[in-house]
Amino acid sequence: MRLIIQLGALPRNAAIGAAVLSYRALFYRDYGMFAFMLALGALSGVLYTLLLPFVRSHPRLHYLPWILCAYFAIGGVLAVGVLKHDDMSLTALKSPWGVGFFLIAGAVAAYAVARTFEDKQR
């Protein structure tokens, strides 16, 4: 029964992820990037929904879906920069300090968002 509830949340979470990741591309009327970010956001929402049942049984992995979704978002933003030939995105990906910064910043930001979301549910 729990799996049915999670599958019911699948379209909702995919829509939330797609909207959060792609809304700026729509405002800038960059429809190619809009489609890419829309697909990446939907994939992030699906990943979150599919990981949630596994994480609930392991309390130490509680924030893993949030962190992986943050990595999808950061990766999508960097991919857009690389596809648009942005020098700063390319330099950040070539530097170990840049990659390390994105890995640490993604985990910290995801943890903060998850904690804020949990506090608002109480």
Stockholm file with secondary structure:
# STOCKHOLM 1.0

chainA/1-122         MRLIIQLGALPRNAAIGAAVLSYRALFYRDYGMFAFMLALGALSGVLYTLLLPFVRSHPRLHYLPWILCAYFAIGGVLAVGVLKHDDMSLTALKSPWGVGFFLIAGAVAAYAVARTFEDKQR
#=GR chainA/1-122 SS CHHHHHHHHHHHHHHHHHHHHHHHHHHTTCHHHHHHHHHHHHHHHHHHHHHHHHHHTCGGGTTHHHHHHHHHHHHHHHHHHHHTTCHHHHHHHHSHHHHHHHHHHHHHHHHHHHHHHHHHHC
#=GC SS_cons         CHHHHHHHHHHHHHHHHHHHHHHHHHHTTCHHHHHHHHHHHHHHHHHHHHHHHHHHTCGGGTTHHHHHHHHHHHHHHHHHHHHTTCHHHHHHHHSHHHHHHHHHHHHHHHHHHHHHHHHHHC
//
